[in-house]
């Protein structure tokens, strides 16, 4: 465990990292590590599924998952949570998410949409031992002036070589943002103020 990481006295399997800026937004446990690479707040997205087009808004988090163990671990996005600056907990989106992940376009203005690949992944994603994978977490759009405060990642550990059966251990990683998004984005109105970059 890194020296600036905290472990809860009530649950030694809960690891906490307080990030003063996004470059510090990493947390490492005994089995898994997470690095938050990008936070996009209230992104207006248009997706397409066959002939159906649908618009929605999401808070998107790009995460690099690292498996430190010698054996595979399943990553379940539905076991990830976002807690906002008002203390409200948000679960990972599941309803019709595939529509927004297919032929995705981001509305950067009222007249311009930009194609973007948010690299949808299955649930669960099986991460082999000593391997890494990058993925996006999809949470509901937050009300204006409300920002992500904490991200919590839960992992179940099974017998070596297994990703189901009896849970032999578990691990919770938590990243808390000690900075204020409103200070980083003083003029933010929508996604147009944030940078779109290739994954």
C-alpha positions in Angstrom: 0.0 0.0 0.0 1.3 3.5 -0.9 2.3 5.6 2.1 -0.3 8.3 1.3 -3.1 5.7 1.1 -5.4 5.3 4.1 -6.9 2.0 5.3 -10.1 2.1 7.4 -9.6 0.9 11.0 -13.2 -0.5 10.8 -12.5 -2.4 7.6 -8.9 -3.0 6.7 -10.0 -4.0 3.2 -11.3 -0.5 2.4 -8.5 1.6 0.9 -9.0 5.4 0.6 -7.0 8.0 -1.4 -7.7 11.8 -1.0 -6.8 13.5 -4.3 -5.8 17.2 -4.2 -6.1 17.2 -8.0 -6.9 14.8 -10.8 -3.2 13.7 -11.1 -3.5 12.2 -7.6 -6.7 10.4 -8.3 -5.4 6.8 -7.9 -6.1 4.2 -5.2 -4.3 0.9 -4.8 -5.3 -2.1 -2.6 -3.8 -5.6 -2.3 -5.5 -7.0 -5.4 -6.6 -4.1 -7.5 -5.7 -0.5 -8.4 -7.8 2.3 -10.0 -6.5 5.4 -11.7 -9.1 8.0 -12.6 -7.9 9.6 -15.9 -10.8 11.8 -16.8 -14.0 13.2 -15.3 -16.7 14.6 -17.7 -19.6 16.2 -16.0 -23.1 16.3 -17.6 -22.1 15.3 -21.1 -25.0 15.6 -23.7 -24.9 12.4 -25.8 -26.8 11.1 -28.8 -26.7 7.4 -29.4 -28.2 5.2 -32.0 -29.5 1.6 -31.9 -30.8 0.4 -35.3 -33.1 3.2 -36.4 -33.7 4.6 -33.0 -31.9 7.8 -31.9 -31.9 8.9 -28.3 -30.5 11.8 -26.4 -29.3 11.8 -22.8 -26.9 13.4 -20.3 -24.3 11.5 -18.3 -21.4 12.0 -16.0 -18.6 9.9 -17.4 -15.5 8.7 -15.6 -12.5 7.1 -17.5 -10.7 4.6 -15.3 -7.6 2.5 -15.7 -8.1 -0.7 -13.8 -4.9 -2.7 -12.7 -4.9 -6.2 -11.4 -1.9 -6.8 -9.1 -2.8 -10.4 -8.3 -1.6 -13.4 -10.3 -5.1 -14.5 -11.0 -8.2 -13.1 -12.9 -10.6 -10.8 -11.3 -14.0 -9.7 -12.6 -14.8 -6.0 -12.8 -18.6 -5.2 -12.4 -19.5 -1.7 -13.3 -22.8 -2.1 -11.5 -20.7 -2.3 -8.2 -19.2 1.1 -8.7 -20.8 4.2 -7.1 -20.4 8.0 -7.3 -21.2 10.2 -4.4 -21.7 13.9 -5.3 -20.9 17.1 -3.4 -24.4 17.0 -1.9 -23.8 13.5 -0.5 -26.2 11.8 -3.0 -25.1 8.4 -4.1 -25.5 7.4 -7.8 -25.3 3.9 -9.2 -23.8 3.1 -12.5 -26.3 3.4 -15.4 -27.7 0.2 -16.8 -31.0 1.1 -18.5 -30.6 1.1 -22.3 -27.0 2.1 -22.0 -26.1 0.1 -25.1 -28.1 2.7 -27.2 -25.8 5.5 -26.0 -22.7 3.4 -26.6 -23.4 2.7 -30.2 -22.6 5.4 -32.8 -22.1 7.8 -30.0 -22.0 11.5 -30.7 -21.3 14.3 -28.1 -23.2 17.5 -28.5 -20.5 20.2 -28.0 -23.0 22.9 -29.0 -26.6 23.3 -30.1 -25.5 22.9 -33.7 -22.6 20.6 -33.6 -22.2 16.9 -32.7 -18.8 15.1 -32.6 -18.5 11.3 -32.9 -16.8 9.8 -29.9 -15.9 6.3 -28.9 -16.5 5.6 -25.2 -15.3 2.0 -25.7 -18.2 0.1 -24.3 -17.3 -3.1 -22.4 -19.2 -6.1 -21.2 -20.3 -6.5 -17.6 -18.4 -8.1 -16.1 -15.0 -7.6 -17.7 -12.6 -10.3 -16.7 -9.2 -8.9 -16.1 -6.4 -11.4 -16.2 -3.6 -11.6 -13.6 -1.1 -8.8 -13.7 -3.1 -7.1 -16.5 -4.7 -3.6 -17.0 -7.7 -2.4 -18.8 -9.2 1.0 -19.5 -13.0 1.7 -19.3 -15.7 4.3 -18.9 -18.1 4.5 -16.1 -21.5 6.0 -16.9 -23.4 7.8 -14.1 -26.5 10.1 -14.3 -25.9 13.7 -15.2 -25.6 15.9 -12.0 -27.6 19.0 -11.4 -25.9 22.3 -12.3 -23.4 23.3 -9.6 -23.1 19.7 -8.2 -20.0 17.7 -8.9 -18.5 14.3 -8.2 -17.0 14.1 -4.7 -16.2 10.4 -4.1 -15.9 7.3 -6.3 -16.1 3.9 -4.7 -15.1 0.6 -6.4 -16.0 -2.8 -5.0 -14.3 -6.1 -6.0 -15.0 -9.7 -5.0 -12.1 -12.1 -4.9 -12.6 -15.8 -5.5 -10.3 -18.8 -5.4 -7.3 -18.5 -7.7 -8.5 -19.1 -11.3 -12.2 -18.6 -10.5 -14.5 -15.6 -10.9 -17.5 -17.1 -9.3 -18.4 -19.4 -6.4 -17.6 -18.6 -2.7 -16.2 -15.1 -2.2 -12.9 -15.6 -0.4 -12.0 -11.9 0.0 -13.2 -8.5 -1.0 -11.7 -5.1 -1.6 -13.1 -1.6 -1.7 -11.1 1.3 -3.2 -12.3 4.9 -2.7 -11.0 8.1 -4.3 -12.2 11.3 -2.7 -11.7 14.6 -4.5 -10.3 17.2 -2.1 -10.4 19.9 -4.8 -13.5 21.8 -6.1 -14.6 21.3 -9.6 -16.3 24.7 -9.7 -12.9 26.3 -9.2 -11.3 24.3 -12.0 -14.3 25.0 -14.4 -15.3 28.6 -13.4 -17.1 29.2 -16.7 -18.4 25.7 -17.3 -21.9 25.5 -18.8 -21.7 22.2 -20.6 -19.3 19.7 -22.1 -18.1 22.3 -24.6 -15.7 23.7 -21.9 -14.0 20.4 -21.5 -11.5 18.8 -23.8 -12.4 16.0 -26.1 -9.4 13.7 -26.6 -8.6 10.4 -28.1 -8.7 7.4 -25.7 
